[in-house]
């Protein structure tokens, strides 16, 4: 995987069929695994209560997909790393 994830906006759906548009803001590689940070595409600039969405990027049979991260401590560590990178930009 080369770290390039195409357009800045992706559309994903959850297990319940809800569809979300997300804007790709950053990617981190750790031990050969890519983690991708997104913000909701419809985020109001004045909204301070947004949630950073962090997903694991996987490639299977040439198709790219994103998976949720079940490990809570890994999610917290990745969130911290992404926030630090965002604040340093």
Backbone as XML, in Angstrom:
<?xml version="1.0"?>
<chain id="A" units="angstrom">
  <residue number="1" name="UNK">
    <atom name="N" x="0.851" y="-1.174" z="0.000"/>
    <atom name="CA" x="0.000" y="0.000" z="0.000"/>
    <atom name="C" x="0.890" y="1.228" z="0.000"/>
  </residue>
  <residue number="2" name="UNK">
    <atom name="N" x="0.561" y="2.181" z="-0.813"/>
    <atom name="CA" x="1.449" y="3.307" z="-0.999"/>
    <atom name="C" x="1.051" y="4.548" z="-0.218"/>
  </residue>
  <residue number="3" name="UNK">
    <atom name="N" x="0.000" y="4.491" z="0.562"/>
    <atom name="CA" x="-0.401" y="5.641" z="1.356"/>
    <atom name="C" x="-1.284" y="6.620" z="0.604"/>
  </residue>
  <residue number="4" name="UNK">
    <atom name="N" x="-1.518" y="6.382" z="-0.669"/>
    <atom name="CA" x="-2.392" y="7.242" z="-1.439"/>
    <atom name="C" x="-3.789" y="6.651" z="-1.407"/>
  </residue>
  <residue number="5" name="UNK">
    <atom name="N" x="-4.757" y="7.442" z="-1.013"/>
    <atom name="CA" x="-6.101" y="6.929" z="-0.815"/>
    <atom name="C" x="-7.125" y="7.584" z="-1.728"/>
  </residue>
  <residue number="6" name="UNK">
    <atom name="N" x="-6.669" y="8.150" z="-2.843"/>
    <atom name="CA" x="-7.607" y="8.702" z="-3.799"/>
    <atom name="C" x="-8.142" y="10.054" z="-3.383"/>
  </residue>
  <residue number="7" name="UNK">
    <atom name="N" x="-9.423" y="10.273" z="-3.631"/>
    <atom name="CA" x="-10.049" y="11.558" z="-3.359"/>
    <atom name="C" x="-10.018" y="11.897" z="-1.878"/>
  </residue>
  <residue number="8" name="UNK">
    <atom name="N" x="-10.207" y="13.166" z="-1.583"/>
    <atom name="CA" x="-10.231" y="13.619" z="-0.200"/>
    <atom name="C" x="-11.535" y="13.277" z="0.493"/>
  </residue>
  <residue number="9" name="UNK">
    <atom name="N" x="-12.576" y="12.962" z="-0.262"/>
    <atom name="CA" x="-13.883" y="12.625" z="0.310"/>
    <atom name="C" x="-14.206" y="11.169" z="-0.031"/>
  </residue>
  <residue number="10" name="UNK">
    <atom name="N" x="-14.615" y="10.409" z="0.998"/>
    <atom name="CA" x="-15.062" y="9.036" z="0.767"/>
    <atom name="C" x="-16.468" y="8.887" z="1.342"/>
  </residue>
  <residue number="11" name="UNK">
    <atom name="N" x="-17.159" y="7.895" z="0.864"/>
    <atom name="CA" x="-18.475" y="7.551" z="1.396"/>
    <atom name="C" x="-18.374" y="6.145" z="1.971"/>
  </residue>
  <residue number="12" name="UNK">
    <atom name="N" x="-18.768" y="5.994" z="3.225"/>
    <atom name="CA" x="-18.759" y="4.688" z="3.862"/>
    <atom name="C" x="-20.135" y="4.423" z="4.464"/>
  </residue>
  <residue number="13" name="UNK">
    <atom name="N" x="-20.397" y="3.165" z="4.748"/>
    <atom name="CA" x="-21.644" y="2.826" z="5.432"/>
    <atom name="C" x="-21.312" y="1.922" z="6.611"/>
  </residue>
  <residue number="14" name="UNK">
    <atom name="N" x="-22.123" y="2.036" z="7.661"/>
    <atom name="CA" x="-21.912" y="1.200" z="8.834"/>
    <atom name="C" x="-22.736" y="-0.077" z="8.711"/>
  </residue>
  <residue number="15" name="UNK">
    <atom name="N" x="-22.674" y="-0.906" z="9.742"/>
    <atom name="CA" x="-23.377" y="-2.198" z="9.718"/>
    <atom name="C" x="-24.890" y="-2.045" z="9.628"/>
  </residue>
  <residue number="16" name="UNK">
    <atom name="N" x="-25.411" y="-0.872" z="10.022"/>
    <atom name="CA" x="-26.851" y="-0.633" z="9.969"/>
    <atom name="C" x="-27.301" y="-0.016" z="8.652"/>
  </residue>
  <residue number="17" name="UNK">
    <atom name="N" x="-26.346" y="0.205" z="7.729"/>
    <atom name="CA" x="-26.692" y="0.779" z="6.432"/>
    <atom name="C" x="-26.683" y="2.292" z="6.395"/>
  </residue>
  <residue number="18" name="UNK">
    <atom name="N" x="-26.286" y="2.947" z="7.490"/>
    <atom name="CA" x="-26.185" y="4.397" z="7.499"/>
    <atom name="C" x="-24.979" y="4.819" z="6.668"/>
  </residue>
  <residue number="19" name="UNK">
    <atom name="N" x="-25.162" y="5.835" z="5.829"/>
    <atom name="CA" x="-24.107" y="6.288" z="4.930"/>
    <atom name="C" x="-23.518" y="7.592" z="5.467"/>
  </residue>
  <residue number="20" name="UNK">
    <atom name="N" x="-22.174" y="7.679" z="5.413"/>
    <atom name="CA" x="-21.466" y="8.847" z="5.903"/>
    <atom name="C" x="-20.457" y="9.303" z="4.859"/>
  </residue>
  <residue number="21" name="UNK">
    <atom name="N" x="-20.348" y="10.610" z="4.705"/>
    <atom name="CA" x="-19.304" y="11.182" z="3.856"/>
    <atom name="C" x="-18.220" y="11.721" z="4.770"/>
  </residue>
  <residue number="22" name="UNK">
    <atom name="N" x="-16.978" y="11.290" z="4.511"/>
    <atom name="CA" x="-15.854" y="11.665" z="5.349"/>
    <atom name="C" x="-14.753" y="12.301" z="4.520"/>
  </residue>
  <residue number="23" name="UNK">
    <atom name="N" x="-14.101" y="13.292" z="5.102"/>
    <atom name="CA" x="-12.977" y="13.956" z="4.443"/>
    <atom name="C" x="-11.672" y="13.439" z="5.028"/>
  </residue>
  <residue number="24" name="UNK">
    <atom name="N" x="-10.814" y="12.929" z="4.176"/>
    <atom name="CA" x="-9.503" y="12.415" z="4.587"/>
    <atom name="C" x="-8.609" y="13.592" z="4.969"/>
  </residue>
  <residue number="25" name="UNK">
    <atom name="N" x="-8.061" y="13.551" z="6.194"/>
    <atom name="CA" x="-7.201" y="14.647" z="6.624"/>
    <atom name="C" x="-5.757" y="14.235" z="6.870"/>
  </residue>
  <residue number="26" name="UNK">
    <atom name="N" x="-5.495" y="12.949" z="7.147"/>
    <atom name="CA" x="-4.118" y="12.533" z="7.413"/>
    <atom name="C" x="-4.038" y="11.004" z="7.405"/>
  </residue>
  <residue number="27" name="UNK">
    <atom name="N" x="-2.818" y="10.504" z="7.198"/>
    <atom name="CA" x="-2.543" y="9.076" z="7.222"/>
    <atom name="C" x="-1.266" y="8.835" z="8.004"/>
  </residue>
  <residue number="28" name="UNK">
    <atom name="N" x="-1.280" y="7.818" z="8.845"/>
    <atom name="CA" x="-0.101" y="7.410" z="9.608"/>
    <atom name="C" x="0.185" y="5.951" z="9.301"/>
  </residue>
  <residue number="29" name="UNK">
    <atom name="N" x="1.454" y="5.639" z="9.078"/>
    <atom name="CA" x="1.874" y="4.255" z="8.890"/>
    <atom name="C" x="2.568" y="3.803" z="10.165"/>
  </residue>
  <residue number="30" name="UNK">
    <atom name="N" x="2.198" y="2.636" z="10.647"/>
    <atom name="CA" x="2.809" y="2.080" z="11.850"/>
    <atom name="C" x="2.978" y="0.581" z="11.650"/>
  </residue>
  <residue number="31" name="UNK">
    <atom name="N" x="4.218" y="0.118" z="11.660"/>
    <atom name="CA" x="4.520" y="-1.306" z="11.484"/>
    <atom name="C" x="3.887" y="-1.889" z="10.226"/>
  </residue>
  <residue number="32" name="UNK">
    <atom name="N" x="3.925" y="-1.128" z="9.138"/>
    <atom name="CA" x="3.390" y="-1.608" z="7.873"/>
    <atom name="C" x="1.887" y="-1.527" z="7.734"/>
  </residue>
  <residue number="33" name="UNK">
    <atom name="N" x="1.216" y="-0.952" z="8.722"/>
    <atom name="CA" x="-0.237" y="-0.800" z="8.702"/>
    <atom name="C" x="-0.548" y="0.687" z="8.566"/>
  </residue>
  <residue number="34" name="UNK">
    <atom name="N" x="-1.499" y="1.018" z="7.681"/>
    <atom name="CA" x="-1.891" y="2.409" z="7.480"/>
    <atom name="C" x="-3.171" y="2.698" z="8.249"/>
  </residue>
  <residue number="35" name="UNK">
    <atom name="N" x="-3.135" y="3.811" z="8.987"/>
    <atom name="CA" x="-4.302" y="4.296" z="9.715"/>
    <atom name="C" x="-4.651" y="5.662" z="9.143"/>
  </residue>
  <residue number="36" name="UNK">
    <atom name="N" x="-5.943" y="5.878" z="8.919"/>
    <atom name="CA" x="-6.393" y="7.056" z="8.216"/>
    <atom name="C" x="-7.353" y="7.844" z="9.106"/>
  </residue>
  <residue number="37" name="UNK">
    <atom name="N" x="-7.125" y="9.160" z="9.170"/>
    <atom name="CA" x="-7.992" y="10.036" z="9.965"/>
    <atom name="C" x="-8.916" y="10.799" z="9.029"/>
  </residue>
  <residue number="38" name="UNK">
    <atom name="N" x="-10.180" y="10.863" z="9.431"/>
    <atom name="CA" x="-11.209" y="11.556" z="8.670"/>
    <atom name="C" x="-11.988" y="12.484" z="9.601"/>
  </residue>
  <residue number="39" name="UNK">
    <atom name="N" x="-12.599" y="13.492" z="8.998"/>
    <atom name="CA" x="-13.598" y="14.325" z="9.660"/>
    <atom name="C" x="-14.882" y="14.212" z="8.857"/>
  </residue>
  <residue number="40" name="UNK">
    <atom name="N" x="-16.027" y="14.363" z="9.498"/>
    <atom name="CA" x="-17.281" y="14.366" z="8.737"/>
    <atom name="C" x="-17.226" y="15.446" z="7.659"/>
  </residue>
  <residue number="41" name="UNK">
    <atom name="N" x="-17.614" y="15.111" z="6.436"/>
    <atom name="CA" x="-17.545" y="16.051" z="5.316"/>
    <atom name="C" x="-18.502" y="17.221" z="5.492"/>
  </residue>
  <residue number="42" name="UNK">
    <atom name="N" x="-19.562" y="17.019" z="6.253"/>
    <atom name="CA" x="-20.551" y="18.082" z="6.452"/>
    <atom name="C" x="-20.310" y="18.850" z="7.751"/>
  </residue>
  <residue number="43" name="UNK">
    <atom name="N" x="-19.086" y="18.816" z="8.242"/>
    <atom name="CA" x="-18.730" y="19.477" z="9.497"/>
    <atom name="C" x="-18.904" y="20.983" z="9.381"/>
  </residue>
  <residue number="44" name="UNK">
    <atom name="N" x="-19.604" y="21.575" z="10.323"/>
    <atom name="CA" x="-19.761" y="23.021" z="10.399"/>
    <atom name="C" x="-18.473" y="23.588" z="10.977"/>
  </residue>
  <residue number="45" name="UNK">
    <atom name="N" x="-17.881" y="24.583" z="10.317"/>
    <atom name="CA" x="-16.604" y="25.150" z="10.763"/>
    <atom name="C" x="-16.659" y="25.682" z="12.190"/>
  </residue>
  <residue number="46" name="UNK">
    <atom name="N" x="-17.831" y="26.076" z="12.652"/>
    <atom name="CA" x="-17.973" y="26.617" z="14.003"/>
    <atom name="C" x="-18.222" y="25.534" z="15.044"/>
  </residue>
  <residue number="47" name="UNK">
    <atom name="N" x="-18.399" y="24.299" z="14.603"/>
    <atom name="CA" x="-18.699" y="23.202" z="15.514"/>
    <atom name="C" x="-17.417" y="22.710" z="16.174"/>
  </residue>
  <residue number="48" name="UNK">
    <atom name="N" x="-17.314" y="22.899" z="17.477"/>
    <atom name="CA" x="-16.130" y="22.460" z="18.213"/>
    <atom name="C" x="-16.289" y="21.036" z="18.725"/>
  </residue>
  <residue number="49" name="UNK">
    <atom name="N" x="-17.467" y="20.452" z="18.594"/>
    <atom name="CA" x="-17.742" y="19.121" z="19.112"/>
    <atom name="C" x="-17.767" y="18.088" z="17.985"/>
  </residue>
  <residue number="50" name="UNK">
    <atom name="N" x="-16.688" y="18.040" z="17.232"/>
    <atom name="CA" x="-16.624" y="17.065" z="16.149"/>
    <atom name="C" x="-15.847" y="15.848" z="16.609"/>
  </residue>
  <residue number="51" name="UNK">
    <atom name="N" x="-16.029" y="14.772" z="15.900"/>
    <atom name="CA" x="-15.308" y="13.556" z="16.225"/>
    <atom name="C" x="-14.355" y="13.173" z="15.113"/>
  </residue>
  <residue number="52" name="UNK">
    <atom name="N" x="-13.123" y="12.950" z="15.470"/>
    <atom name="CA" x="-12.135" y="12.458" z="14.530"/>
    <atom name="C" x="-12.408" y="10.975" z="14.313"/>
  </residue>
  <residue number="53" name="UNK">
    <atom name="N" x="-12.557" y="10.567" z="13.075"/>
    <atom name="CA" x="-12.825" y="9.176" z="12.740"/>
    <atom name="C" x="-11.507" y="8.563" z="12.269"/>
  </residue>
  <residue number="54" name="UNK">
    <atom name="N" x="-11.052" y="7.512" z="12.951"/>
    <atom name="CA" x="-9.799" y="6.857" z="12.603"/>
    <atom name="C" x="-10.105" y="5.418" z="12.204"/>
  </residue>
  <residue number="55" name="UNK">
    <atom name="N" x="-9.672" y="5.050" z="11.009"/>
    <atom name="CA" x="-9.927" y="3.724" z="10.472"/>
    <atom name="C" x="-8.625" y="3.096" z="9.991"/>
  </residue>
  <residue number="56" name="UNK">
    <atom name="N" x="-8.609" y="1.781" z="9.955"/>
    <atom name="CA" x="-7.471" y="1.027" z="9.441"/>
    <atom name="C" x="-7.704" y="0.782" z="7.954"/>
  </residue>
  <residue number="57" name="UNK">
    <atom name="N" x="-6.711" y="1.124" z="7.123"/>
    <atom name="CA" x="-6.814" y="0.908" z="5.687"/>
    <atom name="C" x="-6.278" y="-0.484" z="5.359"/>
  </residue>
  <residue number="58" name="UNK">
    <atom name="N" x="-7.042" y="-1.231" z="4.579"/>
    <atom name="CA" x="-6.620" y="-2.567" z="4.155"/>
    <atom name="C" x="-6.835" y="-2.692" z="2.652"/>
  </residue>
  <residue number="59" name="UNK">
    <atom name="N" x="-6.011" y="-3.521" z="2.043"/>
    <atom name="CA" x="-6.145" y="-3.778" z="0.619"/>
    <atom name="C" x="-6.292" y="-5.275" z="0.421"/>
  </residue>
  <residue number="60" name="UNK">
    <atom name="N" x="-7.375" y="-5.663" z="-0.225"/>
    <atom name="CA" x="-7.656" y="-7.068" z="-0.492"/>
    <atom name="C" x="-8.039" y="-7.206" z="-1.948"/>
  </residue>
  <residue number="61" name="UNK">
    <atom name="N" x="-7.320" y="-8.068" z="-2.658"/>
    <atom name="CA" x="-7.589" y="-8.321" z="-4.076"/>
    <atom name="C" x="-7.614" y="-7.030" z="-4.881"/>
  </residue>
  <residue number="62" name="UNK">
    <atom name="N" x="-6.701" y="-6.107" z="-4.547"/>
    <atom name="CA" x="-6.613" y="-4.848" z="-5.271"/>
    <atom name="C" x="-7.649" y="-3.817" z="-4.896"/>
  </residue>
  <residue number="63" name="UNK">
    <atom name="N" x="-8.530" y="-4.151" z="-3.981"/>
    <atom name="CA" x="-9.578" y="-3.224" z="-3.528"/>
    <atom name="C" x="-9.202" y="-2.660" z="-2.167"/>
  </residue>
  <residue number="64" name="UNK">
    <atom name="N" x="-9.380" y="-1.371" z="-2.006"/>
    <atom name="CA" x="-9.069" y="-0.722" z="-0.739"/>
    <atom name="C" x="-10.344" y="-0.584" z="0.092"/>
  </residue>
  <residue number="65" name="UNK">
    <atom name="N" x="-10.225" y="-0.870" z="1.380"/>
    <atom name="CA" x="-11.360" y="-0.677" z="2.278"/>
    <atom name="C" x="-10.842" y="-0.198" z="3.620"/>
  </residue>
  <residue number="66" name="UNK">
    <atom name="N" x="-11.763" y="0.223" z="4.455"/>
    <atom name="CA" x="-11.416" y="0.767" z="5.765"/>
    <atom name="C" x="-12.164" y="-0.008" z="6.837"/>
  </residue>
  <residue number="67" name="UNK">
    <atom name="N" x="-11.448" y="-0.364" z="7.882"/>
    <atom name="CA" x="-12.020" y="-1.132" z="8.977"/>
    <atom name="C" x="-11.948" y="-0.342" z="10.274"/>
  </residue>
  <residue number="68" name="UNK">
    <atom name="N" x="-12.911" y="-0.591" z="11.150"/>
    <atom name="CA" x="-12.858" y="0.031" z="12.472"/>
    <atom name="C" x="-11.724" y="-0.599" z="13.277"/>
  </residue>
  <residue number="69" name="UNK">
    <atom name="N" x="-11.287" y="0.114" z="14.298"/>
    <atom name="CA" x="-10.193" y="-0.347" z="15.161"/>
    <atom name="C" x="-10.818" y="-0.745" z="16.491"/>
  </residue>
  <residue number="70" name="UNK">
    <atom name="N" x="-10.754" y="-2.030" z="16.812"/>
    <atom name="CA" x="-11.393" y="-2.547" z="18.020"/>
    <atom name="C" x="-10.575" y="-2.323" z="19.283"/>
  </residue>
  <residue number="71" name="UNK">
    <atom name="N" x="-9.266" y="-2.219" z="19.157"/>
    <atom name="CA" x="-8.370" y="-2.073" z="20.305"/>
    <atom name="C" x="-8.438" y="-0.635" z="20.834"/>
  </residue>
  <residue number="72" name="UNK">
    <atom name="N" x="-9.041" y="-0.474" z="22.009"/>
    <atom name="CA" x="-9.254" y="0.862" z="22.591"/>
    <atom name="C" x="-7.941" y="1.598" z="22.844"/>
  </residue>
  <residue number="73" name="UNK">
    <atom name="N" x="-6.922" y="0.914" z="23.348"/>
    <atom name="CA" x="-5.646" y="1.582" z="23.636"/>
    <atom name="C" x="-4.968" y="2.021" z="22.337"/>
  </residue>
  <residue number="74" name="UNK">
    <atom name="N" x="-5.070" y="1.235" z="21.287"/>
    <atom name="CA" x="-4.523" y="1.619" z="19.986"/>
    <atom name="C" x="-5.265" y="2.835" z="19.449"/>
  </residue>
  <residue number="75" name="UNK">
    <atom name="N" x="-6.595" y="2.832" z="19.576"/>
    <atom name="CA" x="-7.387" y="3.989" z="19.124"/>
    <atom name="C" x="-6.973" y="5.258" z="19.840"/>
  </residue>
  <residue number="76" name="UNK">
    <atom name="N" x="-6.775" y="5.164" z="21.159"/>
    <atom name="CA" x="-6.358" y="6.352" z="21.925"/>
    <atom name="C" x="-4.985" y="6.839" z="21.489"/>
  </residue>
  <residue number="77" name="UNK">
    <atom name="N" x="-4.051" y="5.913" z="21.293"/>
    <atom name="CA" x="-2.696" y="6.274" z="20.861"/>
    <atom name="C" x="-2.722" y="6.924" z="19.479"/>
  </residue>
  <residue number="78" name="UNK">
    <atom name="N" x="-3.473" y="6.343" z="18.556"/>
    <atom name="CA" x="-3.574" y="6.925" z="17.216"/>
    <atom name="C" x="-4.226" y="8.302" z="17.259"/>
  </residue>
  <residue number="79" name="UNK">
    <atom name="N" x="-5.274" y="8.446" z="18.058"/>
    <atom name="CA" x="-5.941" y="9.742" z="18.193"/>
    <atom name="C" x="-4.944" y="10.787" z="18.670"/>
  </residue>
  <residue number="80" name="UNK">
    <atom name="N" x="-4.163" y="10.449" z="19.686"/>
    <atom name="CA" x="-3.154" y="11.369" z="20.223"/>
    <atom name="C" x="-2.151" y="11.752" z="19.135"/>
  </residue>
  <residue number="81" name="UNK">
    <atom name="N" x="-1.667" y="10.764" z="18.369"/>
    <atom name="CA" x="-0.688" y="11.038" z="17.310"/>
    <atom name="C" x="-1.274" y="11.922" z="16.216"/>
  </residue>
  <residue number="82" name="UNK">
    <atom name="N" x="-2.515" y="11.654" z="15.802"/>
    <atom name="CA" x="-3.134" y="12.474" z="14.778"/>
    <atom name="C" x="-3.343" y="13.913" z="15.266"/>
  </residue>
  <residue number="83" name="UNK">
    <atom name="N" x="-3.820" y="14.081" z="16.486"/>
    <atom name="CA" x="-4.043" y="15.415" z="17.023"/>
    <atom name="C" x="-2.725" y="16.188" z="17.085"/>
  </residue>
  <residue number="84" name="UNK">
    <atom name="N" x="-1.664" y="15.553" z="17.526"/>
    <atom name="CA" x="-0.350" y="16.213" z="17.577"/>
    <atom name="C" x="0.081" y="16.650" z="16.184"/>
  </residue>
  <residue number="85" name="UNK">
    <atom name="N" x="-0.106" y="15.790" z="15.191"/>
    <atom name="CA" x="0.268" y="16.147" z="13.813"/>
    <atom name="C" x="-0.576" y="17.296" z="13.287"/>
  </residue>
  <residue number="86" name="UNK">
    <atom name="N" x="-1.864" y="17.280" z="13.584"/>
    <atom name="CA" x="-2.764" y="18.345" z="13.123"/>
    <atom name="C" x="-2.380" y="19.670" z="13.767"/>
  </residue>
  <residue number="87" name="UNK">
    <atom name="N" x="-2.093" y="19.652" z="15.059"/>
    <atom name="CA" x="-1.739" y="20.877" z="15.771"/>
    <atom name="C" x="-0.395" y="21.434" z="15.312"/>
  </residue>
  <residue number="88" name="UNK">
    <atom name="N" x="0.494" y="20.586" z="14.829"/>
    <atom name="CA" x="1.806" y="21.037" z="14.366"/>
    <atom name="C" x="1.798" y="21.579" z="12.936"/>
  </residue>
  <residue number="89" name="UNK">
    <atom name="N" x="0.681" y="21.424" z="12.235"/>
    <atom name="CA" x="0.600" y="21.925" z="10.850"/>
    <atom name="C" x="0.252" y="23.380" z="10.810"/>
  </residue>
</chain>
